[in-house]
Amino acid sequence: MTSPTTSTGIFTPSESEPTTTPAKAKKGGCGSGCDDKSSTKIEIDERTKERIAKHPCYSEEAHHHYARMHVAVAPACNIQCNYCNRKYDCANESRPGVVSELLTPEEAAQKVLIVAGKIPQMTVLGIAGPGDPLANPEKTFRTFELINSQAPDIKLCLSTNGLMLPDYVDRIKELNVDHVTITINMVDPEIGAKIYPWVHYKRKRYRGIEAARILHERQMEGLEMLREADILCKVNSVLIPGINDHHLPEVNKAIRERGAFIHNIMPLISAPEHGTHFGLNGQRGPTSKELKEVQDKCSGNMKMMRHCRQCRADAVGLLGEDRSQEFTKDKFMEMAPEYNLEQRQEVHKGIEKAQEELEAAKQELEVFDLELTGEKMLLAVATKGGGLVNQHFGHAKEFQIYEVDGRKVEFIGHRKVDHFCQGGYGEEATLENIIKALSDCQAVLVSKIGDCPKEELHKAGIQTVEAYDVIDKVALEFYKQAISQ
């Protein structure tokens, strides 16, 4: 079987067949001890499927093909989080709340039209800060008004802490904002008091448990109002070991009961150099295993987002890539908008065709005559998108992690890494860090890899597969060889 091909250039024919040295599945990691809920299929009705089909944050499938962008028009915030530090001019950082420059609504609209022409697969415009969009309602809603009138095919999305959400649901609905994300880290104010030092509400600053109680009540009210308004809601929760890790299943239950569509449990980012309260006080983030365990506990109850990249408030491009530096203010203000609805629709038709071909290729995999054991293994994949193994090992900034059990290939997360190749040369320390990041994986699937990193990976017990083909196909072929040994 060869890879699907389309005129969009998203897929190309297979360049090489997988080459690997099979091995038995590693014990530990995500072995048979995983919660069975992780494999529970969440049914989605056809109307909802249409609403999320081009939204890379709400659909794991869409994130392989469609891009998003954020515009930084909302600088003020009405709560303080111990994991947040909204500093500017940090172009090399990729985390929420960070931007290089603020925009006016008019500048933001200009940028959206420029990006929509340059990146026609960009389908979603989000406002996520660097503060809270609903603490800056005039700027936020003015931006949406401009985009609505000038680029009607672009989905509108906002992210909020939820404090002011109940006051603005009607306005959000009027503006055709169909997707809202709320960050909800607790439903117990005593736990919330450890996360939020203060909340500013109705011209008064509240602290401690009282502040967390107000935030919690407003978040629950806003979530219920979104359900009544038929607006899809994603809930983000930051996993903070020792504070809310055991509490997040309760959060999951509460948001599910109030109509949230998808839950995104993401790891705390707490490097000291970021200057956050948690970072400066030694609060660690979760390990990949800890994160997956909590996600698995909640995934049987509702749709779980595992492909989040914790984007900057000015991110541009596919999830996992950041093209924001191509569209800084000094650059895009000198460009003429190239937004063309018909051309964008043609590109989207090409993507839809490619998705259909990819799905057809996956269906063919069912003919494999596998002696299934049900034993699970993790595989790391270097990919530039499109559902393919199509990236050189040395060019990867992240590896997508898939869990394989012989019956299915399931995306479960990603691991960010530094480039191994720097100007054509591999860095020894970087390779050590990559091996450490992938230590629980059975193999790495890449389009190409050099002899040196391949040898070091093999020494660490990680096999390598060189291929240019559908991820599911390469993963299942490796699994078949590995369990047959």
Disulfide bonds with the S-S distance in Angstrom:
Cys30-Cys34 2.44
